[in-house]
Structures are given as structure tokens and as C-alpha cells.
Amino acid sequence: MSVLERGASGIAEPRDIAGLPGRSHPIQSSVIHDAGTTGGRGRSRNGFLDTVRAIALVRVIFWHAFASAPISWLVASMPTMFFVAGSLLAGSIDRKPLRVLMHDRLRRLLVPFWAFGGVVLCAMTLVHQLHPSATTRLNPLSLIAWIVPFSDPHGSLWEAGWVSTPLWYLRCYLWLLLLSPLLRRAQKRFGALALLPSLIGLFAVDAIVRHPGSVPAVVSSLQFYAGDLATYSFFLVLGFMHHDGLVESMDLRARLEWAAIGGIAAVLWLQVAHVPGLVVNNSYPLLLFVGLAWLAIFLTLEPMLSKAPRHMLVGPVVRWLGRRSMSVYLWHPIAIVAGYRVRAMFFPWTPRVAVLPVVALVVVGLCVLFGRIEDLSAGRAAQWWPGRPDPAPPASLRRLRDGLRWLKAVPSPLTLVVGFGVGCLMLGVLVPMAGVTATGSTRKSGTGPSGLALPPPPSKKPTAADFGSRATGKLAAGGASTVGAASTAAGPRKPDSGQTAAAPAVGAVTADDGLRTRVLAAVDAWRQQRGVKGVILGVGLPDGSMLSIGSGTDAEGQPEASDASFPGTSVSKSMTAAIMLQLVAEGKIKLDDPLPDLTSEPGLPFVGKVTIRQLLNHTAGVEPYDTSKGYAAARTGPLTPQTALDLIKNDPLQWTPGSQVGYSNSGYLVLGLLEEQLTGQTYPQLLASRVFAKAGMTDSRLDQTPTAGWSGFSAGGIVTTAADLVRLGAALYRDHKVLDQSSLAQMLNVDNRFSAGLGAFPVCPCGTTTAGKRVYTSIGHNGGQATLEYSPTDKLVIAGFFSESMWTSHLSQQNVAQLLAQVRLAVSR
């Protein structure tokens, strides 16, 4: 890839080629910067910078494809790429007027982004028109960031973060680009002292991230924006220093010493600070130390790395990535989804690494389609394959082109961007993404839409809960994210408007007023920050005392009543699982027995093919009835468990049982019917005798009111109160009143590749003890608007109900996990 292109005068002029710094998972990902011309010491390409940029970009793809914690330690891609960008950007700042500099860089950054955004927004709009729901709906206000990304762009829930979350890099780079002249001036005047503000800033932000309740809500909401700027400005300024030749003055011994210092500092930091999942990207200071170590290693190997672009095999890859770095970064998450989809469809028995060939092919294909836009934005001759002239078009196309020469009057390549993007809509987005998520319904986050067993979405930030109590034992790699189950509300909520907002729940042993005040303040602050109208929260303390509060207003504008009834929705599944485990303990069935015929619902196609365990942990592959082909016609009327299961009688299993995980209401309807068959009792009778009575739940019932498009029953039909859910959590998880220790251990066993228990899911960080047992911060179940969690480290039970679903554009399970962490902090004070 030549860096010299002819200017208007015919004299060869140096041009910076758009490149890409990489960011991964919650704090680290990839950012597109200058593929750069020189290191400032000559006008030829800097092979060292080109090579380390290519290495970092490849590592980003691996990280996003597998999200395994050890990968986050293998090349600190984002620090490396900001270092490269700084080295390349410094020369442009020094030799170009500010107006020209900003025009060139913004064009290279935004034009490919606009093309990408135009395609994916069209795709998401089309999906919403075909399947209108809260899952596919786009928030109009979020569209502003797709034009000028001063904040992070957001898509609909349909894309599950695989389109939007990696785009944090545009926001970060845009701010750093605007600040770069000021940073460059400071570095020239103060030298290495210019790094000090970044160091102070990133450690300050780290303290806020790990103690979210210690600052006002508005400060907490901006913590990652500030942390990104502080951390990556540090490496940008280091790049400035490299451009000026200051790094070259270090001899080999000094570089090795800095590598050792960075590595030792990283190890020491792990001893004093809790880093969720041992993922480097989850801690700004750890990212700093690991980034410094890897930069020192790269600089130690600089003579060898500088020769890589001239290597017969490696050189073409380095040059191709340099010319297509922006396109690779923008489109590689969709390629990853496509790879997992192909694997799930054709070879689900293979290890996850088998997705890589598909990912590589799709990345190359999308870069061929969209790479010309990157060329145009950089002022280069557009080429289908960088470095190779386009093949001559057929004579008929040449005649057509000659007849449309009037198009040259259109100023700017934007016409080509829009036309080409829309023309590639079906191939570029809808082919890999359609069907990946369950359109019109929500699935369990973190498990991958449609049971593809995807890793967490790229650049997904850790929740505040991840920085809460340290999990027992040594943290393991790759802890799972907070997960839960979405479902439609099963029945009306029945508040008691006569109850004051913060009054104790009926029958509850109340905690002291100081604790109530602290918890209510934490809930109020969180609710106002998230824009949630109302919250009902119950907290069960280790000594058996309890408090129940209401904050805000309900749907009717009345103050939230702490003892109001509400639908527990999918929290019901924990009760269904507990009943089944009781029957297993009584010898009525075994967990690994195949599903027997159901007399109340004969003809299910998966009878004998799936086990009870697989139904309990959502690995059976049973099609959710609300995504079946017949659901659209049936949703207008009420559904019983039998009529709901009738919708999937002609549907095959989604995958080989036990090979993948995907949330299924259908599986839990089957379990409820089986429990009735094994005992000869109705499901409401089983709930009353085996759960409610054992837990002391006096204000709970199964709502059997017919509801359009929804069959609650054993999958989500409970109506309850916050106090009753707290009683359930304490009796089930802490006091062994519902299940004996052996049965509870099986329910809470998440030591599997899906991080899924039997009717329970962990809230991480997750880890392993010295004995190899998986541990977690808390465990429980979420519903559409309800949650129940138990923290074994402090024996705390927290239950809650929110005025809106946890699957909206501004409220998610991660936001709720942040509230739970703040409540735990308030209790511990």
C-alpha cells in the first residue's frame, strides 16, 4: 500500500491512511485512526506502526468472537492502537492547519460510519416494520448519535448490542481528535509531565466505577466516558512522544525493564483491586499497566516487526488491514454473528473456534463491498481490492457509465455511499442478522440470540454489580454477564393506594429507620437517573429482619405502595424448578430421564429426546411458543399451556439437546404439566403446598386469568409482593426450607459452559474456589419487570418490581444490577 499519492501539482504528497485502534469488551475495543504515513522521522511508511496496528486489530476480532478472559491479556489492542494513532497524528498536527486537519480526519472517520449507520438503521427499521415490538423499536432520540457520535450510538434490542456497542470508539476518538491540538501543545511544552492529568483522571474514575454510590448519579452516568478519555489520552500522548523520537532513545535493556514494570504492576493491582472476571478491559489501571507492558514488548521487537510488511506472506495481510481497517472494524461483529449462525445451522457439534473461517470470509466479503467508501473518505482512488486496479468493466457497462456522466455534477461521494449502502442492505445486514434474535420477543442476554451461544456483545461494559462484593476464591476467566428472563406481564398489578410509599410490608419484621432511609435514598437516586417512574423493593437481612419500600409512582400516578401486588412473571420459573427438584429428591423422576409422554398434551415431538435437566437449564432446544410460526395468529386470543404448546408441535428442536442454551417459556410449560402428571395435583396446589407454605408466602397466588398471547402458568403466572419474594429468596436460597442442601446445590450449580443453573442464573463476577467450584456475586431470576436475587457473601436477599420492563431502550438487566449493588452498599454502611 503506497503512502504517496499525487497532489494537485503532480508532486507526490504524503497522505495519512485511516487506520484503526482497537477496543474490546466493556472498557477496551477498537478505534479507527490514522493508518498513518510516517513516524515523524521520514516520509516513508513506518513498518513497525503498520505491523502492531494489524496485530491489534486481529486480536480485537478474536476477543469479540470468543470473549475469553485470557485473550484480553494477549496484546492490549486499544492502548497499542492509540499509541500508533498518536505517533501518526502528531505529524499531521505539526504540518497542517487546524481547519484542514479536522476536515480530513472527520471525513475519514464519519463517512464510512454514516454508510454503516445507514445500512444498519435501514435494516432495523425494516425489521420493526415486519415485527413491531419493544424489542425491535428504535428510540428516535438515539438517532442523533448516528450523525455526530459525541455520545455512544444505540440500536434496537433486536441487534442485541452486536451493531451498536463497538461504536463507542467513534465517540472516544472524536473527543480525542478535538482535544489533540491541545494535548500536543501540552506535550511539547511539558514533556512527560503532560501524562500526569491522564494518570490522575483514570485512577479517579476507577475509584468511582468501583464505588458507584459514592458520587452523584450524574457523575456516575459519565464515568466510562471520562475513563476512556483519561486512559486513551495517555497512550495518545505516548504516541506523540514516539513521533518525536523520545522513545527511540531507550535502549533494549530499558525497554525490557518497562515491560517488566508494567507486568509486575498489573499483578500487584490484581491483589489490591477487584477486577471482574480477571478481564483486563474491566479496569482502567490494569489496562494502563498491561498496555505499557505490551508497548514495551513491541518496542523491544521493533527491528523484527519493522520488516514484517516486506515479508512475502505477512506483508499483504498487514497492507490489506491498513487499507481496510475501518471497514474491518465496523463490519466484523456482524461477521461474527454470521459465523455463529452458520455453525449453529450446519455443524453445531464443532468447537467455537470453528467460526473463524466463516468470520474471515464474511469480513473479507463485506470489506470488498464497503471498502471503496473507506477509499473515498481518505481521498484515495476507490478500489474493490486495495492495491489492485479494478478490472475493466464490460463494454455495455462502459456505455451506461458514459451515458450517466451528468452524475459527476453531484458534489461529494455521499451519493455513492447511500446508493451503495442501500444496495448492499440485504447482503450486508439482513442476511447475517435476520433470525439471529427472536423478532418480536426477548431472549436471555449473554447466551446469544436464537440459541447461537454467542459471547457477550462486543465492548459491553461491566455493571456496577460486577464491582460489588468480592467473590469467594480465585476469580476465573470469562465470567458470565448478568442474565435473566423476559416475559410479558401475566396479569394486572393490584396496588393498595391507601398504603404510604415507604411503609413497611404487612407481616414483615422491619429494619431500623436509618437503614430504610439509606436504601430509599439509593433507590430514589437510581430511579431518577434511569428515568424509571416507580420501584417497589424488598430487602431481607441476614438476621431475618426485612424492609419493603416504594419509590416514585405507579402507572396510575399514585405513590408506589410497598405492599402492592405485581406479576412475578419469570421469577415463577425458580418455583417450578424447585418443585421439580423436590420430585427428583422423592424419586418420582430423575434429572437425566428423558421427557415422558404427557397425558394432558400428547403428541409433543420432543418427547423422549430431551431430558428434565435440559428443560430446566434451557438447553433442550424447545422452540418458544411466542416465536413459532402460528403465534402471530394465536396471539390475539388467550393461551392455555396446552394451546401454547400446540403452536410448536410441528416445529423441530432448535439444536441438538444440551449443545446450546436459549431461553424457552415452552420448556417450563412442559415442566408444569409434567409436575401435575407426576403428583396428581394441579399446579396451583403444588405451589401452595410445596412453595408458598414452606416459604411463608401469604400474599402470593397463581393468576389464571386468560390473557391474550400469553400463557403464564408454570413459566410466569405468579402474582406476588416484594415481601413475599424476599421470603421466597430467604427460604429457598439461604435457609433450606424449600429444598434440602443437595437439591439446592444442583439448582445453583453454574459450573458449566452456559453458566446456567436449574431455574437460576448468576450475577457476576463469577469465579472458582481453590476446589474448582464456580462461585458468583449473587444468583436468582429476573422477570419482565420483577427480580429476585440472593448474595451468598453477605446473605442478603433483594426483590424488586419496576414500572417498566427490563428490556427497554433505557432500562436493562445491567441497570437493575447496578441498583442492587447500590442497595447492598447502602445496607453495608
N, C-alpha and C positions, 0 to 999 in steps of 0.2 A: 504494500500500500504506500503509494508515494505521498509525501507530505508537501511536495511542491506543486503548485498549480499556477497557471498563467493568470496574471492580473490584467487589468485593462491596458496597461502599457506594453504587454507582451513579455514583461520581465517576470521570471519565476519568483513568486512570493510565498513565504511560509504560511501555512494555514493550520490552526488547531482543529483536530478532528474530534467530534463528540465522542466521549468515552463514558465509562460507567463505573462509579464506585458502588460497592455492594453492601446492602444491609440485610440482615437475617432476622427472623422471629421477632420478639417484642421490641428489643432495643437496637437490633442490627439488621440491615438489609442492604440493597444495592442502590447507589445513586449514580445517575448519568452525568458525567462531567466531560472534561476535555480528554480526548484520546490523544491529544497533545502533540506538539511539534518537537520541542527540544527541552532539555533540562536547563536551558538558560546559558549553557556554555558553548553553544554552537547552533548551527541552523539545520543540522541533520536530525533524524529521529533518534530518540533515546530508546534503544532496545531494552534496557533494563526496566524502564517505566512501562513500556508496552507489555512486557512479559508478566510483571507482577500484577498488572491490571487484568490480564487474561486469566491468570491463576485464580485471582479473587473472584472473578465473575463465574468461573466454573464451580468454585466452592459454593457460591450462592445458590446455584441450581441444585447441587447435591443437598445443601441444607434445607431448602424449601421442599425438596422431593421426599426427604426422609425425617427431618426434624429430630434427629438423634443427637443427644447432648454432646457426645464426643466430637461430632462434626463441627460444633461451634468452637471447639478448641483448635481445630485444624485450619489454620490461616484465618487471621482476623480480617475478613474481607473488607468490611466497611472502613476501619481505620487505614488499611492499606490503600484503598481507593481514594479516600480523601487526601491522603498524603500525596498520591500521584496527581490528583487534581490540583492541589496547591502548588506543586512543583511546576505544572504546566500553566496554571492560571497566572502565576507571578510574572512570567514573561509578557503575557498579554496585557496585564495591568500596567507594566512599566512602559510599553511601547505604543499603546493605543489610547486615544482619547476616551474618557469615561462613557460618553454617549455611544460611540462606536462599539466599545466593549460590551455594554449592556445590550445593545441591539443584537449583536452577533450571538451572544450567549443565550439570550432569551429566545431567539428564533430557533436555535438548535435544540433547546430544551422543550419548548412549548409546541412547536408544530407537530413533531411525532406524537406528543402526548395528546394533542387535540384530535389527531387521526385515530389514535387508540380509543380515546374517550368517545368520539363519535360513533365508532363501531359498537362498543360495549353498551353505551346508553341506548342505541337503537335496538340492540338485542334485548336488553332488559325491558324496554318499553313494549316490544313485541310480545315477550313472554307474559307481561302483565295483561296485555290485551287478550291473549289466549287463555290465561289462567288468572283472572283477577283475584287477589287476596292480599292480606297484610304481608305475606311472605314475598310477594313479587312487586309490591308497591314501591315507587321511588319517592323520596321526600323532595319536593320542589326546591326547598332551600339548599339542599345538598348539591344542587347543580352548579352553584356559584363556584365551588372549589374545583369543578371540572373545567372552568375557564381560566381562572387565575388561582393556582393552588397555594394561597397563603395559609390555608388550613388543609387538613387531610381530606381528600375526596372520598366519598362514600357511595356505595351502590345499594341495591336492594338486598334483602335477606336471601333471595334466590341464589345469588352468586357466592354466598357463604364466606365472603372475605377473599376469595381467590382472584378477584379482579381488583378490588379496592385497597386492601390493606398494604400491599407492597408500595403503593403510591405515596407513602409518607416521604419517600426520598425526594420527590419533587418539591414538597413543602420545605424540607430541610435545606436542600441545595439552593432553592430560590432565595431563602433568607440569607444563607451564607454568601451567595453571589452578590446580593445587595450590600452586604457588610464587608465584602472582600477588599475594596479600596481602603476602608478604614483599618482593617486588620493588617493589610500590607504596610500602611504607613506606620502603624504602631510597631510592627516587627522591624522595620528599617531603623526606627528611632531607638527602640529599647532592646532590640535583640531578643535573647531567650526570655527576658522578663515579660515579653508580650504573651507568653504562655500562661502566666500566673492567673489572670482572670478566668481563663477556661478551667484551670485546675480547681480554683475555689468554687466556681459555679457547679461543676459536675459533682463534687463531694457534697455540696449543699443540697442539690437536687436529690442525690442518693438518700440523704437523711430524710427528706420529705417523702420520697417514694416508700421507704420502709416504715414510716410513721405517718400515715395519711391523716390521722385525726389531730395532728399537732399544728396544722395550719388551716386557715380559712378555706372553704370549699373552692373559691375561685382560684386560689393558688394551686390547690391540689389538681384542678382540672387542666392546668397548663404545665404540669410537672414534666411530662415527656417532651413537650415542645422545647422547654428550657434545657432539659438534659441533653437532647440531641444537639442543640446549638452549642452548648458548652463543650461536650465531648468531641464533636467533629470539627469545631473550630480549632481545637488543639492540634489535631492532625493536619488540618489545612495549613496552619501556620508552620508546622514542622515541614510541610511541603515547600512553603516559601523559603525556608532556611536551606532546604536541599537545593532549590534552584540557585541560590546564591553561593553554593559551593561549601557551605559551612559543614555539612555532613561529611563531605569528601575528606575533610581534614582529619577525620577519625581513622586511626589505623585499625588493622584487623583485630588486635587484642582489645581495643576499646569497644569495637562493635560486639565482640563476643561477651564482654563484660556487661554491656547494656542488655543483651539477650538474657543473660543470667539474672540480672537485676529485675527485669520485667517478670521472668518466670517465678522467681522467689517471692516477689511482691504479690503475685497472683495467688500463690499457695498460702501466704500469710493472710491475705484478705479473706480467703475462704474460712480461716479459723476464727475470724472476729466478726464476720458479717454473714448473714444467711442469704444464700443465692439460690432462688427457686430452681430445683431440678439440676443444679450444677451447670446450667446453661450460661455461657459467657455473656450472651446478649441480654441477660436479665439483671445485669449490674453494671452501671456506668464505670465505677472504679475498676472492676475486674476487666471490663472491655479496654480500659486505658492500659492496664498492665500487660494484658495479653497482646494488645495491639503494638505496644512498644517492643515486646519480645520478638514478635514476628517481623516487624520492620527491621530490627537489628539483625535477625537471621537473613532476611532478604539482602540487606546491605553487605553482610558477610559474603554472600554468594553472588554479589553483583557482577564480578567478571564472567562467571558462567552464565548467569541469567541474561546478560547483555548480548550474548551470542545466540540465544535461542531463536530470535526472529530470522536468523540466517540458516537455521537447521532445516534440512530437507523435509522432515516430517512435521516438526513442531512449528516451524515458521509460518506456513499457510494458515494454521489454526490461529496463531497469535494475530496475524494480519486481518483475518476474517472477523475475529471478535472485535478488533479495534474499529473496523468499519461498520459493524452491525451491533455494537454494544447496547445502544439504546433500544433497538428492536428486540434483541435477545432478552433484555430485562423486562420490557413491557409485556411481552407475549409468553415468556417461559412459564408463568403459573398456569395459564390455560393449557399449555403443552403437558404440564404435569398432570392436570385433571384428565386430559385425554389419555395419557399413559395409564393411569389407574383404571380408567373406564375400559380401555382395551383389555387390560389384564383381567378385570372382573368378568368381562364377557367371554373371553376366549381361553384364558389359562389362569384361572383363579388359584390353582394349586401351587403356582410358582412363588418363589420369594419376592419380596417387594423390589429388589434390585432389578428384576426383570422389566420394570417400567422404563429403565433408562434408554434402551434402544428406541422405543416409541417416542419418548420425550425428545431425544436428539433429532429424530426425523421430523417431528412436528415443529420443533423450534426452527430447524433449517427451512422447512416449507413456509412457515409464517414470515421468516425473515426475507425469503425470496419475494413474497407478496408485498410486504410492507417496507422493505429496506430502502426502496427508492425514495420514500418520503424522508428517511434519515439523510440520504444523499442531498436531496433538495434543500433541506433545512440547514445543512452545513455549507451550502454553496458549491457542492461538487456536481460533476456530471452524474446523472442518475444512471445506475446500473442494476440489472437484475441480480448479478453475482459480482460482488466487489472485486475490482482488479481485472475484470474481463469485459471487453466491449460487448454490448448487446448484439445478438445475431441480427442480421439484416432481415427486415420483415418481408413477407411475400409481396409480390407486385400489386395485388389487389388492395392490401392494407396501405401500401405506399400511396396509391391513388386516392384512397379515402383520406389519408392524412393530408395530402396536398390540397384536397378539396375543403378541408376544415382549417386552413391556415388562419382564418379570422379569429380562431380561439387564442392566437398569440396576443390579441389585444387585451385579454383578461389579465389584470395585474396581480401577480403573486401566484405561488404554487398551491394556494388554498383550494382552487377548483380541482386540481389533481388529487389533493388529499381527500376531499369529501367524496368525489366520484369514485376514487379507487377504494376508499374505506367502505362505502355502502355496497359497492360491487362485490367486495370480499366478505360481506356480513355473514352469509350462510356458512361459508367455508371457515372463516376465521374465528367465529364465536359460537354460533348456534350448533354447529356440528359437534365440537367437543363439550359444550356446556349443556345443551338441551338434554333433559332427562337425568342430569347429574344430581340435581336436587329434586325433591318431590314437589313439583309445582302445585301450588295451592295448599300445601301443608308444610309443617315444620318438622325437622328431624333433629336428632341428638347432635349437638355440636361436638366437634372433636373426633367423632367417629367417621366422618366423611359422609357426604350426602349419598343417598341411594345405596348405602352399604358398600361404598368403594374402599373403605378402610383408609381414607386419606389421612395424612398427618394434619396437625393443626394448620390453619390458614397462614400463609407467609406473613411475617412481621407482626404477628399477633402479640400484643403487649401482655405482660403478666398482670393479673388482677391484684388488688390490694390484699386479698386473702392469701395470695402467694407469699406475702411478706409478713404474715402473722406469726403465730407460734411455731417455733422450730419443731419439725417432725422428729420423732424419736429415731435414733440411729443414724447411720450414714446415708446421705441422700443418694438416690440412684439417678442414673442418666435417663433423660427423656420422660420426666413425669408428665402425666396426662393433665389436660386442662379441666376446668370445671365443666361438668356435663349435667344435663337434666333432660326432662321430657316435656315436650309441648303438647297441649291438647286443648280442645275447645271447652269453655266453661260448661259444666254439667249441672245446670240448674240455677235458679235465681239466688242471689245473695239476700239475706234477710237481716238487716241491721236493726238494732234496738235504739231508735233515735232518742230514747229517754236517758240513755247512759252517757255520762260525760266522757270526753275524749280520752282522758288519762286515768280513768278509774280502774281499780283492779278487777280482774276477771272474777266471775262468780265462782266460788268454791276454791279459789287459788290461795295458797299461802303467800302473802305478799312480801316483797323485799323492802328495804328501807327507802325513805324518800330521797336520800342523796343519790342512791343508785338509780332510782326511777328518773330523777332529773337529768343525770348524765346520759342515760340511754335515750331519753326523749330528745335531748339536745342533739345527739348524734343522728337520730332518725330524722329530725327536722332539717338538719343541715344537708344530709344526703338527699332527702326528698326535694328540697328546693333546688339543689344543684342539678338533679336529674330531671326536674320538671314533672315529677310524679304527684298527682293530686292527693292521694291518700295511702297510708300504710297502717296495717294492724300488725303488731309484733308481740310475740310472746317469748320470754326468756326463762329457761329452767336452770337454776343454780345447783351446784354440787351438793349443797346441804338440804335439797328438797324444796327450798322456797322458790317462788315463781313471781314474775311480774308480767302484766299484759297491758300494753298501751295502744292508743290510737293517735295518729298524727295526720293532720290535714282533713280533707273532706271526702265523702263517698261520691258515687255517681250522681246522687240527687242533691249534692251541695250541702249535705248535713255533716256535722263533725263526725269523724270516724269513731265508732264505738268499739271499745276494746273487747267486748264480748259478742260482737256481731258474728253471725254465721256466714260462711262463704264456701264456695265449692273448692274442695281439696284437689280436684282433678287428678293428675297423675301421681300425686303422693299416695293415692289409693293403691298403686301397684306394690308399694312396700308392704301393705297389709295383705294383699293377695299372695305375695311371695312368702310372708310369714305363715299364713295358713297352710300353704303347700309344704313348707319345711316342717311344720308340725305333723302333717300327714306322713311325711317321709320318716320322721322320728318314730311314729307309731307303727311303721311297717306296712302302711297301706299302699305304698308305691316307692320306687327308688328314683333318685335324681337322674340316673343314666338309663332308665327304662324308656323304650320308645313310646310315643304317644298312643294310647289305645283308642279304639273306636268310641265315639261319643254318641250315646243314645239320643241326646237332645239335639244333636247336629250331625247326622250321619252324612257320609259322602265327602268328608274333607280330604283333599288329595294328598295331604302330607301326613296322614295317619300312618304310624309305623316307620316314618322316615326321619322324624325329628325327636329329640329327647326332651324330657321335662327340664333338664338343666339348660338346654339351648333355648327353650321358650322363656325361661326365667331371665337369662342374661342377654336376650335379643340377638342371639347368633343363629337362630333356626332358619332365617331367610324367609319367614312367612310374610307375604305381601300385606302391608297395612290396608285395611279396607277403604280408608279415605284417600288412597291413591289408585284404587282399582279402576278399571275401565267403566264399570257400571255406577260408580259413585256419583258422577255428575247428575244422573237421572234420579238417583235414590236420595240425594241429599236434601231434597225439598220436603221429605216426609220423615217422621220419627223412625229410628232404627232400634230394634232389639238386638241382643247379642246374636241371635240366630239369623236375622235378616242382614246384619252387617257381615257375618261370616259367609252368607250365601253369595256375597259380591265377589269373593275370592276363590270360589270353588273351582273355577276354570283357569285359575292363574297358577303357573308353576312356581316353585320356590325361586327366590331371587338369587340364591347362590348355594353352593354345597354347604349343608348344615355344619356349623362350627368353624367355617373358614373365614367369615367376615362378621361384622356387627352392624346392625341397623335397627333403629327404634321401631317397634311394631305394637300398636294397640291391639291388633288382631290376635297376637300371641297371648296377651293377657286375658282377652275374652275367652279364648280356649281354656286357659288355666282355671278361670272361674267356673266354667261349665264342668270341667273335669273334677273340681273340688266338690261340686254338688253331686256328681255321679259317685264319687268315692265314699261320700258320707251319708247320702240320702237326705241331706238338709239343703235348704235354699241358701244362696249366697248371703242374703241379709241375716239369716240365722247364724251362719258361720261367723260373720263379722261380729255380731252381738256377743256370742259366747266365747269366741277364740281370740278376739282383739279388744273390743270395747270393754268387756268386763274385766279382762286381765290388766288393761292399762288404766282403768278408772275413767274412761271417756264417757261422760254423762250427757254431752251436748252434740253428739255426732250421730249420723244416720246415713243410709244409702238412699240417695234421691233416685227414685224410679219413675219420675215424671217423663213421659215421652218428649224427646227433643229432636227437632229437625236436624238431620245429618249427623247425629251424634248418638253413640251408644256408650254411656258411661260404665255402668255395671262394674265388673272387676278390674277394668282398665282405667277408670277415672270417675266414679259416680259418688264419691263421698262428699257430704256436706258437713262441715265441722267448724270449730272455733280455734283461735290461736292457743288458748289454754289447753284444749283437748289435744292439739297436735304436740304441744310440749309434753303433755302426759304420755302420749304415744312414744315420743322420742326417748324419754327417760326410761319408760318401762321396757321398750324394745332394745335399745342400744346400750343402756347403762346398767339397768337393774335386773336384766334377765327374767323379767316377769312374763314376757310373751314367748320367748324362745330360750331353750337351755343354751349353755355355753357352746356346745358342739354345733348346734344348728345355727346359732348366731355367727359363729366363725365361718361357716360355709356361706352365709348371706354376705358377709363383709369381706370375703376373700377376693381381692382385686389383683392378685398376683398372677396375671395373665396378660397376654399381648393386647387385649382390648381394654384393660383397666376397668372392667365391669364386674360388679358383684351380682348377686341374685336379688334383683329388686332394689339395689342400692348402687350409688355411684360416688366416687371420691371427689373431694375438692382438694386440689393440690396446693403446695408442693407434695409430691409423693416421693417415697424413698424406701430403703431397705434397712432392716436391722442387721446386726452382725450375724444373726442366724439365717439371714436371707429372706426374712418375711417382709412383704410390702406394707408400708405404713403411709398415712395421709394426714393432712391437716384436719379435715372433717369429712363426714360421709353422711349421705342421706338421699333425698329425692326432691326434684323440682316438679312443679306442675305448670300449667299455663300462667297462673297468677300466684300460686302458692308455693311455699318452700318449707322443708324440714331438714335441718342439719344437726349433726352431733359432733362435737370436737372432743376426741378421746384424751388429748393432752391436758385440757382443763375441765373435762367432764361437764361441758356446757351444752345445753340444748337450745336451739333458736328456731322458732317457727314464724312464718310471716305470710301476709297476704297483701298484694299490691293492686292499686286501682286499675292497672293495665297489665297486659301480658308482658312476660319477659322476652318476647320475640317481636319487638317493635324497632323502629329506626333509631330510637334514642334510649331504649331500655333493654338490657340484655342480662343473661345469667351472670356475666362477668361484673356488671354494675351491681347486681344483687350481692355477689360475693364480696364486693368492696364494702357494702353496707354491713354485712355480717362481720367482717374484720373490724370495722369501726365499733360495732356493738361489743365485740369481745374486748377491744381495747378499753371501752368505757367501763365494762364490768371489772376489768383487772385493776383499775385505778383505786 
